């Protein structure tokens, strides 16, 4: 079998574009069936009969993938990534309400439709729990824990230890790329695929805001108070710290 490829998709880092570009070359029958960890059946998200694995997947058993896989992740400026994620999810909430009606949507969707303050500074425990476990400092979570869910046991781990784990885990990957440096991904994948994938000039699953607009600035502007704007740092400070620790291609 040709060299396997494992793309670990941190949300809002160009992952759909990357997935489709690589998938075009490897062919649909060779693409692993799992895009989300919740879909995984069995003991691994990387079934060995597939050449290309791509998605929001746990990678605790990455070292079990045979054939010297080319494994990589794309990291984005944490502020812009979180802003992009918020507005993408807000648009998802609007679509859900159109389809299900206001009484049929999830509590997080109702909060999203109220605005950023209702999400990041919610008075409801379930919303605060979701933001802490799934949204805040997600880059560090994914690198340090090898999962997109920060489970309670990690709350007892110091930031220094989390950063050390993230740095060590990043070295298990073939490459880390900065968001926007897609030409480097194309270059590295060309000898593996036998052709150059088109990533840099493509854009799949784009969010609702135009290119060139700061998602972070727009997010801050949508908050209700200056105290809330200052308080947003806690949702991205750990991610900024880990970006300074890891080595990019």
BAMIFI-295371 format. One record per residue (C-alpha): x negated, y, z negated; residue number from 1. Coordinates in steps of 0.2 Angstrom, whole numbers, padded with zeros to 4 digits. Each point is the difference from the previous one (the first is absolute). Layout:
<drenmars>
      X      Y      Z  seq
      X      Y      Z  NUM
...
</drenmars>
This chain:
<drenmars>
      X      Y      Z  seq
   0000   0000   0000    1
  -0006   0018   0004    2
  -0005   0010  -0015    3
   0015   0004  -0011    4
   0005   0018  -0004    5
   0008   0006  -0016    6
   0007   0017  -0001    7
   0005   0005  -0018    8
   0013   0014   0003    9
   0001   0014  -0013   10
   0016   0009   0003   11
   0000   0016   0011   12
  -0018  -0003   0007   13
   0004  -0004   0019   14
   0004  -0018  -0004   15
   0014  -0003   0013   16
  -0011   0008   0014   17
  -0014  -0011  -0005   18
   0011  -0016  -0002   19
   0007   0002   0018   20
  -0016   0004   0008   21
  -0009  -0015  -0007   22
   0016  -0011   0003   23
   0000   0005   0018   24
  -0017  -0009   0002   25
   0002  -0015  -0011   26
   0018  -0004   0006   27
   0016  -0003  -0010   28
  -0003  -0019  -0004   29
  -0016   0004  -0008   30
   0006   0014  -0012   31
   0004  -0006  -0018   32
   0018   0000  -0005   33
  -0002   0011  -0016   34
   0001   0019   0001   35
   0005   0002  -0019   36
  -0006  -0009  -0015   37
   0018  -0004  -0004   38
   0002  -0010   0016   39
  -0014  -0012  -0005   40
   0004  -0018  -0001   41
  -0012  -0012  -0007   42
  -0017   0004  -0009   43
  -0008   0012   0013   44
   0005   0015   0010   45
  -0013  -0006   0013   46
   0006  -0016   0008   47
  -0016  -0008   0008   48
   0009  -0004   0017   49
   0001   0019   0004   50
  -0014   0011   0006   51
   0007   0017  -0005   52
   0007   0005  -0017   53
   0007   0017  -0003   54
   0011   0008  -0013   55
   0003   0006  -0017   56
  -0007  -0016  -0007   57
  -0009  -0005  -0016   58
  -0018  -0005   0004   59
  -0005  -0010  -0016   60
  -0004  -0015   0011   61
  -0009   0009   0014   62
  -0015  -0010  -0002   63
   0010  -0016   0004   64
   0002   0006   0018   65
  -0011  -0011   0011   66
  -0010   0006   0015   67
  -0009   0015  -0007   68
   0015   0012   0002   69
  -0001   0018   0005   70
   0009   0008  -0015   71
   0003   0018  -0001   72
   0011   0014  -0008   73
   0003   0018   0004   74
   0000   0013  -0013   75
   0008   0018   0001   76
  -0002   0015  -0010   77
   0011  -0004  -0015   78
   0009   0016   0000   79
   0005  -0001   0018   80
   0004  -0019  -0001   81
   0012   0003  -0015   82
   0008   0015   0008   83
   0002  -0010   0016   84
   0007  -0015  -0010   85
   0013   0011  -0009   86
   0007   0008   0016   87
   0000  -0017   0009   88
   0010  -0008  -0015   89
   0012   0015  -0001   90
   0004  -0003   0018   91
   0003  -0018  -0004   92
   0012   0005  -0014   93
   0010   0011   0013   94
   0002  -0015   0012   95
   0005  -0011  -0015   96
   0013   0012  -0005   97
   0007   0002   0018   98
   0001  -0019   0001   99
   0006  -0005  -0018  100
   0008   0016  -0006  101
  -0005   0010  -0016  102
   0006  -0014  -0012  103
  -0009  -0014   0009  104
  -0018   0007  -0001  105
  -0013  -0004  -0013  106
  -0004   0012  -0014  107
  -0017   0004   0008  108
   0009   0005   0016  109
   0012   0011  -0010  110
  -0015   0008  -0008  111
  -0009   0003   0016  112
   0015   0009   0007  113
   0000   0012  -0014  114
  -0018   0004   0003  115
  -0018  -0002  -0006  116
   0004   0006  -0017  117
   0013  -0013  -0003  118
  -0013  -0014   0005  119
  -0016   0006  -0008  120
   0007   0008  -0015  121
   0015  -0011  -0003  122
   0009  -0002  -0017  123
   0005  -0018   0005  124
  -0012  -0013  -0006  125
   0003  -0012   0015  126
  -0006   0014   0012  127
  -0015   0005  -0011  128
  -0004  -0019  -0001  129
   0001  -0002   0019  130
  -0011   0015   0004  131
  -0013  -0005  -0013  132
  -0001  -0018   0007  133
   0002   0002   0018  134
  -0004   0018   0005  135
  -0012   0009  -0011  136
  -0019  -0002   0004  137
   0004  -0014   0012  138
  -0017   0000   0008  139
  -0009  -0004  -0016  140
   0013  -0013  -0004  141
  -0002  -0009   0017  142
  -0019   0000  -0001  143
  -0002  -0005  -0019  144
   0014  -0012  -0002  145
   0001  -0007   0018  146
   0019   0003  -0001  147
   0012   0015   0004  148
   0008  -0003  -0017  149
  -0008   0007  -0015  150
   0006  -0013  -0013  151
   0001   0004  -0019  152
  -0016  -0009  -0004  153
  -0010   0013   0010  154
   0006   0013  -0012  155
  -0012  -0006  -0012  156
  -0015   0001   0012  157
  -0010   0017  -0001  158
  -0002   0011   0015  159
  -0019  -0003   0000  160
   0003  -0019   0001  161
   0013   0002   0013  162
  -0012   0010   0010  163
  -0013  -0013  -0002  164
   0012  -0013   0006  165
   0005   0010   0015  166
  -0018   0003   0005  167
  -0004  -0018  -0002  168
   0015  -0006   0010  169
  -0002   0012   0014  170
  -0017  -0009   0003  171
   0010  -0016   0004  172
   0007   0009   0015  173
  -0008   0000   0017  174
   0003   0019   0001  175
   0009   0014  -0008  176
   0006   0015   0012  177
   0006   0017  -0003  178
   0017   0004   0007  179
  -0003   0009   0017  180
  -0016  -0009   0003  181
   0009  -0012   0011  182
  -0013   0000   0014  183
  -0012  -0009  -0012  184
   0013  -0014  -0002  185
   0002  -0001   0019  186
  -0019  -0002   0001  187
  -0002  -0013  -0013  188
   0015  -0011   0007  189
  -0005   0001   0018  190
  -0013  -0014  -0001  191
   0012  -0011  -0011  192
   0015   0002   0011  193
  -0010   0001   0017  194
   0009   0016   0004  195
   0002   0017  -0008  196
   0016   0002  -0009  197
   0009   0017   0002  198
   0002   0008  -0017  199
  -0006   0017   0000  200
   0012   0007   0013  201
   0015  -0010  -0006  202
   0013   0004  -0014  203
   0012  -0012  -0006  204
   0013   0001  -0014  205
  -0004   0019  -0002  206
   0008   0009  -0015  207
   0013   0014   0002  208
  -0013   0014  -0001  209
  -0010   0007   0015  210
  -0019  -0003   0001  211
  -0010   0014  -0006  212
   0011   0004  -0015  213
  -0007  -0004  -0017  214
   0011  -0013  -0008  215
  -0007   0005  -0017  216
   0004   0018   0001  217
   0017  -0004   0006  218
   0003  -0011  -0015  219
  -0006   0013  -0012  220
   0011   0013   0008  221
   0015  -0011  -0003  222
  -0003  -0002  -0019  223
   0011   0011  -0011  224
  -0014   0007  -0012  225
  -0018   0005  -0001  226
  -0002  -0012  -0015  227
   0006  -0014   0012  228
  -0012   0005   0013  229
  -0015   0000  -0012  230
   0007  -0017  -0007  231
  -0002  -0008   0017  232
  -0018  -0002  -0002  233
   0002  -0016  -0011  234
   0008  -0009   0014  235
  -0016   0001   0011  236
  -0015   0004  -0011  237
  -0005  -0018  -0002  238
   0001  -0002   0019  239
  -0011   0015   0003  240
  -0013  -0008  -0012  241
   0000  -0016   0009  242
  -0002   0008   0017  243
  -0016   0007  -0007  244
  -0006  -0017  -0005  245
   0002  -0011   0015  246
  -0010  -0001   0016  247
   0008   0004   0016  248
  -0005  -0007   0017  249
</drenmars>
